[in-house]
């Protein structure tokens, strides 16, 4: 897991910031290593991507959820910690930047995590 700065304002945990985010558009790529790598590349280049960081985080969560109760092949098993980190860091990024009220009412489609995080995640899956 990557170390992240606290962000702005009071630091909160996911437990403190239970909120619901529904994306307007779902990424329809298959849950494969190649798709994960492609989306992390898109996240690292947010000005040249058709996908928002929110959409990428939600896709990572859906991919991870496919393997909650089953054993995955080694290639997928190695991806799961990174996919989980993307989604978790998205939640924490928002929780540390916005108030609880804002989290409940915002869409966050245009919000961006630092692109460097995606570069680090890409490096992790290439190991």
Contact map, one row per residue, 1 for C-alpha under 8 A:
1110000000000000000000000000000000000000000000000000000000000000000000000000000011001000000000000000000000000000000000000000000
1111000000000000000000000000000000000000000000000000000000000000000000000000000000001000000000000000000000000000000000000000000
1111100000000000000000000000000000000000000000000000000000000000000000000000000000000000000000000000000000000000000000000000000
0111110000000000000000000000000000000000000000000000000000000000000000000000000000000000000000000000000000000000000000000000000
0011111000000000000000000000000000000000000000000000000000000000000000000000000000000000000000000000000000000000000000000000000
0001111100100000000000000000000000000000000000000000000000000000000000000000000000000000000000010000000000000000000000000000000
0000111110100000000000000000000000000000000000000000000000000000000000000000000000000000000010011000000000000000000000000000000
0000011111100000000000000000000000000000000000000000000000000000000000000000000000000000000000011000000000000000000000000000000
0000001111100000000000000000000000000000000000000000000000000000000000000000000000000000000000011000000000000000000000000000000
0000000111110000000000000000000000000000000000000000000000000000000000000000000000000000000000010000000000000000000000000000000
0000011111111000000000000000000000000000000000000000000000000000000000000000000000000000000000110000000000000000000000000000000
0000000001111101100000000000000000000000000000000000000000000000000000000000000000000000000100110000000000000000000000000000000
0000000000111111100000000000000000000000000000000000000000000000000000000000000000000000000100100000000000000000000000000000000
0000000000011111110000000000000000000000000000000000000000000000000000000000000000000000001100100000000000000000000000000000000
0000000000001111110000000000000000000000000000000000000000000000000000000000000000000000000000000000000000000000000000000000000
0000000000011111110000000000000000000000000000000000000000000000000000000000000000000000000000000000000000000000000000000000000
0000000000011111111000000000000000000000000000000000000000000000000000000000000000000000000000100001001000000000000000000000000
0000000000000111111100000000000000000000000000000000000000000000000000000000000000000000000000000000000000000000000000000000000
0000000000000000111110000000000000000000000000000000000000000000000000000000000000000000000000000001001100000000000000000000000
0000000000000000011111000000000000000000000000000000000000000000000000000000000000000000000000000000001100000000000000000000000
0000000000000000001111100000000000000000000000000000000000000000000000000000000000000000000000000000000000100000000000000000000
0000000000000000000111110000000000000000000000000000000000000000000000000000000000000000000000000000000000100000000000000000000
0000000000000000000011111100000000000000000000000000011001000000000000000000000000000000000000000000000000101000000000000000000
0000000000000000000001111100000000000000000000000000000000000000000000000000000000000000000000000000000000000000000000000000000
0000000000000000000000111110000000000000000000000000001000000000000000000000000000000000000000000000000000000000000000000000000
0000000000000000000000111111000000000000000000000000001000100000000000000000000000000000000000000000000000000000000000000000000
0000000000000000000000001111100000000000000000000010001100100000000000000000000000000000000000000000000000000000000000000000000
0000000000000000000000000111110000000000000000000000000000000000000000000000000000000000000000000000000000000000000000000000000
0000000000000000000000000011111000100000000000000000000000000000000000000000000000000000000000000000000000000000000000000000000
0000000000000000000000000001111100100000000000000000000000000000000000000000000000000000000000000000000000000000000000000000000
0000000000000000000000000000111110110000000000000000000000000010000000000000000000000000000000000000000000000000000000000000000
0000000000000000000000000000011111110000000000000000000000000000000000000001000000000000000000000000000000000000000000000000000
0000000000000000000000000000001111111000000000000000000000000000000000000011001000000000000000000000000000000000000000000000000
0000000000000000000000000000000111111100000000000000000000000000000000000000000000000000000000000000000000000000000000000000000
0000000000000000000000000000111111111110000000000000000000000000000000000000000000000000000000000000000000000000000000000000000
0000000000000000000000000000001111111111000000000000000000010000000000000000000000000000000000000000000000000000000000000000000
0000000000000000000000000000000011111111100000000000000000000000000000000000000000000000000000000000000000000000000000000100100
0000000000000000000000000000000001111111110000000000000000000000000000000000000000000000000000000000000000000000000000000000000
0000000000000000000000000000000000111111111000000000000100000000000000000000000000000000000000000000000000000000000000000000000
0000000000000000000000000000000000011111111100000000000100000000000000000000000000000000000000000000000000000000000001101100000
0000000000000000000000000000000000001111111110000000000000000000000000000000000000000000000000000000000000000000000001100100000
0000000000000000000000000000000000000111111111011110000000000000000000000000000000000000000000000000000000000000000000000000000
0000000000000000000000000000000000000011111111001011100100000000000000000000000000000000000000000000000000000000001001000000000
0000000000000000000000000000000000000001111111000000000000000000000000000000000000000000000000000000000000000000001111100000000
0000000000000000000000000000000000000000111111111000000000000000000000000000000000000000000000000000000000000000001000000000000
0000000000000000000000000000000000000000011111111011100000000000000000000000000000000000000000000000000000000001001000000000000
0000000000000000000000000000000000000000000011111000000000000000000000000000000000000000000000000000000000000000000000000000000
0000000000000000000000000000000000000000010011111100000000000000000000000000000000000000000000000000000000000000000000000000000
0000000000000000000000000000000000000000011011111111000000000000000000000000000000000000000000000000000000000000000000000000000
0000000000000000000000000000000000000000010000011111000000000000000000000000000000000000000000000000000000000000000000000000000
0000000000000000000000000010000000000000011001001111101100000000000000000000000000000000000000000000000000000000000000000000000
0000000000000000000000000000000000000000001001001111111100000000000000000000000000000000000000000000000000001111000000000000000
0000000000000000000000000000000000000000001001000011111110000000000000000000000000000000010000000000000000001111100000000000000
0000000000000000000000100000000000000000000000000001111111000000000000000000000000000000010000000000000000011111000000000000000
0000000000000000000000101110000000000000000000000011111111100000000000000000000000000000000000000000000000001000000000000000000
0000000000000000000000000010000000000011001000000011111111110000000000000000000000000000000000000000000000000000000000000000000
0000000000000000000000000000000000000000000000000000111111111000000000000000000000100110010000000000000000000000000000000000000
0000000000000000000000100000000000000000000000000000011111111100000000000000000000000010000000000000000000000000000000000000000
0000000000000000000000000110000000000000000000000000001111111110000000000000000000000000000000000000000000000000000000000000000
0000000000000000000000000000000000010000000000000000000111111111000000000000000000110110000000000000000000000000000000000000000
0000000000000000000000000000000000000000000000000000000011111111100000000000000000110010000000000000000000000000000000000000000
0000000000000000000000000000000000000000000000000000000001111111110000000000000000000000000000000000000000000000000000000000000
0000000000000000000000000000001000000000000000000000000000111111111000000000000000100000000000000000000000000000000000000000000
0000000000000000000000000000000000000000000000000000000000011111111100000000000100110000000000000000000000000000000000000000000
0000000000000000000000000000000000000000000000000000000000001111111100000000000000000000000000000000000000000000000000000000000
0000000000000000000000000000000000000000000000000000000000000111111110000000000000000000000000000000000000000000000000000000000
0000000000000000000000000000000000000000000000000000000000000011111111110000000000000000000000000000000000000000000000000000000
0000000000000000000000000000000000000000000000000000000000000001111111000000000000000000000000000000000000000000000000000000000
0000000000000000000000000000000000000000000000000000000000000000011111100000000000000000000000000000000000000000000000000000000
0000000000000000000000000000000000000000000000000000000000000000001111110000000000000000000000000000000000000000000000000000000
0000000000000000000000000000000000000000000000000000000000000000001011111000100000000000000000000000000000000000000000000000000
0000000000000000000000000000000000000000000000000000000000000000001001111111100000000000000000000000000000000000000000000000000
0000000000000000000000000000000000000000000000000000000000000000000000111111100000000000000000000000000000000000000000000000000
0000000000000000000000000000000000000000000000000000000000000000000000011111110000000000000000000000000000000000000000000000000
0000000000000000000000000000000010000000000000000000000000000000000000011111111000000000000000000000000000000000000000000000000
0000000000000000000000000000000110000000000000000000000000000000000000011111111100000000000000000000000000000000000000000000000
0000000000000000000000000000000000000000000000000000000000000000000000111111111110000000000000000000000000000000000000000000000
0000000000000000000000000000000000000000000000000000000000000000000000000111111111000000000000000000000000000000000000000000100
0000000000000000000000000000000010000000000000000000000000000000000000000011111111100000000000000000000000000000000000000000100
0000000000000000000000000000000000000000000000000000000000000001000000000001111111110000000000000000000000000000000000000000000
1000000000000000000000000000000000000000000000000000000000000000000000000000111111111000000000000000000000000000000000000000000
1000000000000000000000000000000000000000000000000000000000000000000000000000011111111100000000000000000000000000000000001001100
0000000000000000000000000000000000000000000000000000000010011011000000000000001111111110000000000000000000000000000000000000000
0000000000000000000000000000000000000000000000000000000000011001000000000000000111111111000000000000000000000000000000000000000
1100000000000000000000000000000000000000000000000000000000000000000000000000000011111111100000000000000000000000000000000000000
0000000000000000000000000000000000000000000000000000000010010000000000000000000001111111110000000000000000000000000000001000000
0000000000000000000000000000000000000000000000000000000011011000000000000000000000111111111000000000000000000000000000000000000
0000000000000000000000000000000000000000000000000000000000000000000000000000000000011111111100000000000000000000000000000000000
0000000000000000000000000000000000000000000000000000000000000000000000000000000000001111111110000000000000000000000000000000000
0000000000000000000000000000000000000000000000000000110010000000000000000000000000000111111111000000000000000000100000000000000
0000000000000100000000000000000000000000000000000000000000000000000000000000000000000011111111100000000000000000000000000000000
0000000000011100000000000000000000000000000000000000000000000000000000000000000000000001111111110000000000000000000000000000000
0000001000000000000000000000000000000000000000000000000000000000000000000000000000000000111111111000000000000000100000000000000
0000000000000000000000000000000000000000000000000000000000000000000000000000000000000000011111111100001000000000000000000000000
0000000000111100100000000000000000000000000000000000000000000000000000000000000000000000001111111111001000000000000000000000000
0000011111110000000000000000000000000000000000000000000000000000000000000000000000000000000111111110000000000000000000000000000
0000001110000000000000000000000000000000000000000000000000000000000000000000000000000000000011111110000000000000000000000000000
0000000000000000000000000000000000000000000000000000000000000000000000000000000000000000000001111111011000000000000000000000000
0000000000000000000000000000000000000000000000000000000000000000000000000000000000000000000000111111111000000000000000000000000
0000000000000000101000000000000000000000000000000000000000000000000000000000000000000000000000100111111100000000000000000000000
0000000000000000000000000000000000000000000000000000000000000000000000000000000000000000000000000011111110000000000000000000000
0000000000000000000000000000000000000000000000000000000000000000000000000000000000000000000000000111111111000000000000000000000
0000000000000000101100000000000000000000000000000000000000000000000000000000000000000000000001100111111111000000000000000000000
0000000000000000001100000000000000000000000000000000000000000000000000000000000000000000000000000001111111000000000000000000000
0000000000000000000000000000000000000000000000000000000000000000000000000000000000000000000000000000111111100000000000000000000
0000000000000000000000000000000000000000000000000000000000000000000000000000000000000000000000000000011111110000000000000000000
0000000000000000000011100000000000000000000000000000000000000000000000000000000000000000000000000000000011111000000000000000000
0000000000000000000000000000000000000000000000000000010000000000000000000000000000000000000000000000000001111110000000000000000
0000000000000000000000100000000000000000000000000001111000000000000000000000000000000000000000000000000000111110000000000000000
0000000000000000000000000000000000000000000000000001110000000000000000000000000000000000000000000000000000011111000000000000000
0000000000000000000000000000000000000000000000000001110000000000000000000000000000000000000000000000000000011111100000000000000
0000000000000000000000000000000000000000000001000001110000000000000000000000000000000000000000000000000000000111111000000000000
0000000000000000000000000000000000000000000000000000100000000000000000000000000000000000010010000000000000000011111010000000000
0000000000000000000000000000000000000000000000000000000000000000000000000000000000000000000000000000000000000001111111000000000
0000000000000000000000000000000000000000001111000000000000000000000000000000000000000000000000000000000000000001111111100000000
0000000000000000000000000000000000000000000100000000000000000000000000000000000000000000000000000000000000000000011111110000000
0000000000000000000000000000000000000000000100000000000000000000000000000000000000000000000000000000000000000000111111111000000
0000000000000000000000000000000000000001101100000000000000000000000000000000000000000000000000000000000000000000011111111100000
0000000000000000000000000000000000000001100100000000000000000000000000000000000000000000000000000000000000000000001111111110000
0000000000000000000000000000000000000000000000000000000000000000000000000000000000000000000000000000000000000000000111111111000
0000000000000000000000000000000000000001000000000000000000000000000000000000000001000100000000000000000000000000000011111111100
0000000000000000000000000000000000001001100000000000000000000000000000000000000000000000000000000000000000000000000001111111110
0000000000000000000000000000000000000000000000000000000000000000000000000000000000000000000000000000000000000000000000111111111
0000000000000000000000000000000000000000000000000000000000000000000000000000000001000000000000000000000000000000000000011111111
0000000000000000000000000000000000001000000000000000000000000000000000000000011001000000000000000000000000000000000000001111111
0000000000000000000000000000000000000000000000000000000000000000000000000000000000000000000000000000000000000000000000000111111
0000000000000000000000000000000000000000000000000000000000000000000000000000000000000000000000000000000000000000000000000011111
